[in-house]
Amino acid sequence: MTEQTMTVSLPTRGVGLGILQTYGVYLAIIVLLLYNFFFTPNFFNIGNFRTQFVQVVPALIVALGMALVIGTEGIDLSVGGVMALAAAVMPLYIGYGLIPVVMIAIVVGGLVGVINGSLVAFIGVQPIVATLSLMVTGRGIALLIAHEQLVSITDPTILAIGRGTVVGIPCSMIIAVVAVLLIAVLVNRTTFGKQLIAIGGSRRAAELSGLPVKRILLMVYILCAVLAAIAGIIGTARLGASVPSTLGNLIELSAITAVVVGGTPLTGGQVKVIGTIAGAALLQFISATLNQHNVPDAYSQIAQAIIILFAVYIQRGRLAVR
Amino acid sequence: MTVAIEQSVKPAVDNRARRELIASVLQSYGAAVALVVLLVVGAFSFPTFLTFSNLSNILTQSSFPLIVAVGMTFVILTGGIDLSVGSMFALGGVLAAYGSSWGIVGAFVLPLVVCGMIGLFQGLLVAYGKMAPFIVTLAGLLAVRGLVLAVTNGGSTTPLIKNPAFTAVGQDGIFGIHWTVIVALVAVILGTLALSRTRAGQSIFAVGGSESASIFMGLPVARVKLSVYIVSGLCAGVAGALNAGYSSSGVPIVGVGLELSAISAVVIGGTLLVGGRGSLAGTLAGVLLLSVIQNMINQVGSLNSSVQAVVSGVFLAIVVVIQTVLSRSQRL
């Protein structure tokens, strides 16, 4: 008799939970937008939405990289440090023009990815510790480079990345869209993407079936760091100053949240690109809503934490349900 | 088994046993050895390094992170992690300042109760909610810091300690050693006894060593996990309260990044992040090592504080790499 009730009750609960896991983030966005439609004056105008999108770009780009890393059952806590490093090296090469500055910032960020990836893939260090040590070291080196000072940037071509527009569309948004498309194609349409997901599903199985597991892991951490460096460049350009002490602080938290809220399980084996965008958008809308209703920072932090816990709690049974 | 086989097998076993022994000695005492080396280097490089006041200063500076790291060691031994300790440290300090208007008892009880409750809540989510420890405590880091800001007008108020006896606990000592150092050492000793001499302590090692084996042995795995997060919350709260006594006020912005130095100290002290192996003595060596490095950087004078971040980050990476390689050779 108990068995009967078990077989009846489990699937129904599974279906309900499954829908919540897959579409919960979209549902939450709709609810939030409806709330704002009725209760927040001036929320629904183009200017505000544009501001929201421009603000979310760095977090979104970081979250894309984070989604790849989490897809391999890893985690990257060093993204904030990478953003700070990218910001710190930019003023050093400001005289050489836009392209060298951007390239050097990306290369420096990528180097952090190489170290992260090597520690994780070749030596076998747990991702959380490997990237923890680079989170501390990265920001430390960034502060050393900048002598713990804020450097303002006046080069108009660099500022254009953060503030300029092309036919009315902000440059940073274009970069974000390109990044989203590239990552979506990478994950869904390439061998690399399939291999990445295979590693997250079962590293041992991937190794036994002859996949170049270590090389793929290395590549994933490099990609994540490069995306973080790009986010650092955009963030610096938008501020008009290189601020290695605060740029990207706690961004690993919002990136991880966006990824998890978007339906990518922390246990790896799946990467939800569209979900990650929705997750980042949801976080942005939440903070914007709290902000426009003059809720103090303290309470909006607590609210964000509760949302993270709720999202992860719902996601936790994911593999079992599937 | 015949003699011939034994003879042919023996050298290989001997060799492996020796390697394992070296590996495990390095794992357990690496931090202590590095500490001694640094002390010798410091003694020769800086004239004021080996003075009583400097060493006592190092101990005092170590005492707060040490108490936090004791709790962190318990958590890491079960294979978990607690990222919320930095925020709890700040909360403990602020609450101690508020509680001090009810005397010294209030100054200790208020932070202990609140931080213990938060630890309990996190532990429930990890142990019974089956959520990843680092995500639960990462949310805790954010929420508790928010709570600190909420009770201090967004961080603009710094509540002062109103009880002179409590300030004395933070600032005075005996024979030139601060009470905070004594509290920290007592925490290390009590923790070591609890881990090695009690059933609960052995269960912590068992759960960290193999969770599924512990379940099959009938150990109360969920309860063990729950308890370590409470211990960590209590430790962070006490450390924060003592720090508030030391600085005569509950500063809302202290403890940022403290979780990182606590984790670094625990890992450098030879406790495996996967759980099941480690010691509080190692954690003590790890905390002292980081403090000595900081002290030496301060002695140079011309170096700024971000050097400290770089040095400890690199140090952590090196130690973890060595640990990983060693534990791999032990498994073979």
Interface residues (C-beta under 8 A of the other chain):
Chain A: I75 L119 I123 G124 V125 Q126 I128 V129 A130 L132 S133 L134 M135 V136 T137 G138 R139 G140 I141 L143 L144 H147 E148 L250 L253 I256 V260 L266 P296 D297 A298 Y299 S300 Q301 I302 Q304 A305 I306 I308 L309 V312 Y313 R316
Chain B: I81 L125 G129 K130 M131 A132 F134 I135 V136 L138 A139 G140 L141 L142 A143 R145 G146 L147 V148 L149 A150 G154 G155 G257 L260 I263 S264 V267 L273 V274 N304 S305 S306 V307 Q308 A309 V310 S312 G313 V314 L316 A317 V320 V321 T324 V325 R328
